[in-house]
Amino acid sequence: MKYHALLLLILCMKTSFAQNLEEISVNFAVNDTINDAKVIEFANLLQTSLYALDTEFFLTNFDSESFAAKVLMNDEESLQNKDIRTFNKAFTDGFLKKFDVFPVKITQTIENKASYDVVNYYYDELEKKYHLLFRVYSDTDGLNYHDYQLNYVNKKFKIEDIYIYTTGEYLSDTIKQLYLINLPKTYLDDIDVNKNRLNTILFFYNYQKLIAQEKYKEAYDVLSNLEGDIKEQKVIYIMKIQVASVISEIYYMEAIDELLKKFPNDPSTQLMAVDYYVMLKNYNATMASLQALEIATSDTFIEYIRGNLAWEFNDYEGAEKAYKATMKEYPDFEAARLNLLYMYDEAKLFEACIEMLDTFVANGFYTKQDLINFIDDTKNELKNIPTAELYKQWKEKK
C-alpha cells in the first residue's frame, strides 16, 4: 500500500494558437463576497453531482461557446477559407456541443474508488475570473488536480475550461490537437497561410505519424530539434518526457530534468517533480517539491502523500506524524489509518499497533472482532503483528 509513482496520463501538445490569458472576458465577475458564495455553491453542486455519477450539472453549466472559441481557428484570415468555416461548424456540432467525454471520465474514476473533491477557490486578477481547484486521487493513479476556469454569463457562473496538472495545459489546448489533426488538407495547400502556423500544423502531423509507427527515438529527436517559440512551450517538454519514457530510463530522467530547470516554480511541474525525486531516491528534494505543491494548492490532503513518501524512504517518524495529521483532518479516510497500522507492523512497533487497535475500537471505526478477523486473515499484508505475543494477549483480553 505504499505510494506509487505518479503517471503521465495524456500525450499532448500546445500550439501557437493557445489561449491568451491577457484577454479579459467582457462578462467578467467582480471579486466580492456575494460571488464567493455563488462559487462555493457551484463547487458543492458540481462535486455532489459527480459523486452521484451524474454529468448533467457539468454539461448544463459548461460554456461551450467560450470553450469553442479557444479551440477553433476563427481569426479573420482562417475564416476566409470556406473549408475552415465548414469544418468549424461540423467540429462544433459533432464534438463540442456533445462534449461529455471529460465528465464521464471523472465519474468512471469515481466508480473505480477515486476521490474527486473541492480543495479551494480563488480569483485571478489578470483574467477577472474565478477558479475552482479539484483534487483527483486514487491508490492506483496517484494524485492530480483539475483547475476549473469559470466564466460569468448572464450573471451565472459556467465552466469555461479546465487546467489539468498532469498535462500542464488547459483542456481546450488538448482538444485543439484533435481539431488540428483533422483539419482539411486543402487548408495546408493555401499559400496565404501564416508560415509559423503552417509549420506548427505540419509538425503535429509528422510527430503523430512517427508515434503511430512507434519510431519513438525519431519523435524525440524531432522535439529536441524544434526551432522558434514553440520549442519553449511547456507542453513540448512534457511530450519529450512521455516519449522518452518509452525509449529508456536515462532519456526519461533527462527529459524530466529539462522540464524542472525550465519551469521550476510551476505547480503542475512540482507534481511531476515529486515523481522525479522519488526515482532519484532523493528524500529531501522529494519533500521540498511536495511542500511547494502544498503551498501552490493549499491542499491539506498532501499530508497523506507526505506520509506515504516518508514511509517509502523509511522515515517512520515523519510518516507517523503525517498520517496522524491526516487522520485528524480527514477522520473518515480509512487509508491513512490502515497505512499507519501497516507501517507500525513493518517496523515491528507492536505497542503502537495495539494502541491503534484500541483507538479504532474506542472511536467506533471497527469492532474488536472485526479487527481480529482482519489481522488473522492471511490475505492481508500484515507480516509481523499476527504472530506477535502482544497481539495474542490483546486478542484474548476481554
N, C-alpha and C positions, 0 to 999 in steps of 0.2 A: 504493500500500500504506500510505498514511498513515492515521492514526487517524480513524475516522468517528464522528460524534456518537452518543451512546447513545440507544437508542429506548425510549420508553414502550410497554410491551407489553400491558398489561391495563387495561381500564376497570373501575374497582371502587369500592365504597363501604363504609364501615364504619358500622354502625348502633349503636343504643343497647344492642344485645344482645351486644356484643363481649366477649371473654373478660376476666375479671378476674385480672390477674397476681398479686393478693394471695391468691388461693385456692390453697392448697398441697395437692398430692395426698397422699392417705393413704399411698400406696405410694411415698414419696419415696426417693431414692437418697442414701446417705451419700457425702460427698466424700472419698474416700481413694484410695490407690494401686491397690488391687485393682479398684475401679470405673473408675479412669482407664484401666487396661489393658483392661478389658472394652469401654469406649467406643472406644478406639483400634482394637481388633479389629473391633468393629461397623462402624466407619467404613471400614476397609480392605475388609471383605467387601461392604459396600454399593457402594463405588466400583468394585471388581473386577466385581461382578455387572452394574452398569450399563454398564461398558465392554464387557462381553460381550453387551450388548443383551438382558439377561435381567432381567425385572421381578419374578421370583418372590420373590427375597430381600426386596425392598421390600414387596411385598404381604403376605408371610408375617409380616413384622415391623412391620406397620402396625397401630397400636392404634385400630381403627375405632370402638370404643365410646367412648373418650375424645374422639376427634375428633367423633363424632356429638353428644356432649353439648355441645360448643361451638357446633354448627350449629343444632340443633333448638330450638324453643321448648318447653321441658319444665318450666317453672315450674308451680306448683300451679294458678294461675289459667288458664293455657293448657290444661293437661291436663284441666280440667273440661269443655272443649269436645270433643264426640265427633268432630267433623270434623278437629280438630287431631290427636287421637290416631290416627285412621285415616290421615291424611296423613303423620304422622311415621313410622308403620310402613311405608307404601308408599315413602316417600323413602329410608328406611334400607335396605329390601330391594332397591329398584330402583337406587339410586345409591351409597350409602355402602358397602354390602357388596361392590360390584363396582367399587371405586374404583381404576381403573388408568390414568386419564387422565394424571395427573401423571407417574408413572414412564415411561409410554410416550412422553410428550413429551420427557423427558430423553434417552431412547435415540434418538429421532429427531434431536435436536440433535447427539448424538454421531455418528450416521451422517452428518450434514452437516458433519463435521470440527470440531465444537465440542469443547472440553475440559471435563471435569467432575471436579474434583479437590478432595480434602480440604485445607483450609487449616489449621484448628486445631480444638480443642475447648475448652470452658470450662464452669464450674459456676455456675449462677445461684443465689445465696444466697436471694433472695426466693422463687423458685419451688421451691427444693430440687430442681432438675433439671439434668441435663447437656444441653449443646447441642453440635451439630456444625456447623461452617461449611464449606460447599462453594462453590467458585468456578466460575462458568459463563463461558466466554469463547469467542468466535468473531470472526473478522475482519469478518463482516457485521453481527452484532448487538451486538458490543462486550462490555462487562463486566456481570456480575450476580452476586449471591450468594444462596444458599439456606441459611438458618439453621434446622437441624433441632432441634426441641424433643423431647427423649427422655423418655418415661415409664418407670417402673420397675414391671413387672408380673410377679409370681411369680419375683422375683429375675432377671428378664431385661429388657434394655433394648428398648424398642419406639418407633417413630416415632409421636409424638402429633400433631405439627403442624409446619408449615414456614413460616418468615417469609421473604418474598420481597422483596428490596431494591427492585426496580424498581416494585413496587406499594406498598411501605411498609406492608404489613399481613400478618398470618398468612393462610395458605391457607384456614383454617376461616372467616375473615371473608369471603373472596371467595366461597366456596361458599355462605355464608349468603345471599348475594344471589340465587343460583339458587333457594334454598329459599323466600325471601320472595316472589319474583315469582310463584311457583306456589302460594302459599297459597290455600286455599279462600275464595272470595268471601264465603261465609256468615260467615266469621270477622270480616270487616270490618264486617258489619252488627250484630255483637254490641255492644249498648250498654254492656256492662260492661267492655269493653276499655280498658286504660290509655290515656289521651289521648296521651301522648308516644309510646307505641308505635304507636298508630294513625296519628299524624302522620308518623312515620318510614316506615311501610309505604306510606302514600298518597304521600308524597314520592317514594319509589322507583318506584312505578307511573307517576307523572306524568313523572318525569325520563326513564325508559326510553321512554315514549311520544314525548316530544319528540326524543330521539335517533333513534328509528326513523323519524320524519318528517323528519329532517335539519334540524330547527329549532335549530341549534347556539347562536345568539345568545340565543334564549329559554331554552335549557337553562342557558347560562352565567349569565343573569340570575337564574334560579331558585336556582342555587348561591350566587350573591352575596347574595341576599336572605334566606337561611335565618336562622332565629332559634333560640335555645336552645343546649343543649350540643352538638348535632350539628354546628353551624356551626364549632366549634373542632376537630373531628376532623381529623387529618392527611390522611386519605384524601379528604376533601371538597376540600382544596387540590389534591390530585393529580388529582381529577376535573376541577377547573377548568383545570388545565394541559392535560389531554387534550382537552377540548372547545375550549379557547382556541387550540390548535394548528391547529384546522380553520378558525377564524374569521380570524385574521391573526397576523402575527409580533409586532405590538405587544401584542395581547392575550396571546399566548403568553409573551412575556418578562415582562409584568407579573404573570401568574399564577405563574410560577416565582419571581419576586422576593418575592411574598407568602409562598410556602412557605418560602423561605430565611430570611426575617425571623422567621417564626413558630417554625420548628424548626431553629435554626442548628447545633445540635450532634448531630442525629440522623444515624447512619451512612448510612441509606438516602437522607437528604436530601443528604448530601455527594456521593453517587454522582450525583444529579441536578445538583448544583451544578457539577460538573466540566463537564458539557454546557453549562450556562448560561453559564459564564465563557468557554468556548471561543467561543460565539456572540457574546459581547460583545467578543471579542478582547482579553481582559484576562489577560495571561500570569501575572502574579504571583498573582492571585486563583485562577486555574486550578490553579496548582501548590500553593497553600495548601489548596484543597479536596481535592486529591489526597493531600496529606500527612495531612490529617485522616482521610481514608478509610483510608489505610495504617495509621495509629495505631489506628483502630477495629477493623480486621480482622486486623492483624498479618500481612498478606499481602505477601510479598516479590515476588510477580509484578507488583505495581503498578509496580515499577521499569520494566517493559516499557512500560506505559501512559505512564509519565513520559517515556520516550524518544520515543514516538510524538508526544506533545504538544509536547515540546521541539522536535522536528523541524517540527511544524505551525507553530510560531512562529519558525522559522528560528534556533533556538538550537542550532547544530550541536555546540558543545562540550558542552552539557548532554545532548543526545541521545546523543552518543558515550559519555559516562560511564555513562548509564543502560543503554544497550544492552550495553556491556561487562560491567556488573554482572549483567545478566540472563543473558548467555551463561555467566558463571561459575557462577551459581546454578542455571541450567537448561541444561546443555550440550547436551541433545537437542532443545531448542526451536529449530527451524530459522528461524522467522520473525524472531527477533532478529538472527541472523547476516545474513539476506538484507536486512532493513531497514537495517542499518548499511552494507552494501555499496551499496544504493540511495542512501542519504544521501550517502556519500562521492562517488558518481557525480554526484549533483545538484550538490554543492559543488565538483566538479572537483578533488577531493583524490586525484589519481591514485596518488601514492606510498602513501597509506593503503590504497587499493584493492588495489594489488599486494601490500602487506604482508598484507592479509587473505586474499588468494588463496593466498599461500604458507602461511599458518597453516591454512587449510582443508585443504590437501593434507597438511601435516605431521601434523595431528591425525586424519587419516583420514576427515574428513567427506565429502570428494569427491576424485576423481582429477583430475589436471590436465586431462585430456581432457574430463571431464565439465564442468568449469568453462569450458573453451574453447567447447564445444558450446552451453552455456547463454548465455554472453556474446555469441557470434556469432549467436545466434538472434534474428532481427528482431522476434519476437513478444514478447520481454521488454521491460521498462520502462527498461532502461539506455539513457541518451541519449548519454553522453559517452565512457565508457571504451572502447567498441568501436572507436572511431577514434583513440584516444589513442596517441601514439608509444610511450609507456612500456609500454602493454599489448601492442603489436605486438612489442616487444623481448622481453617476458616470454613471450609465446606461442612465439616462435622459439627461446627458450633451452631447451636440453636438460636 
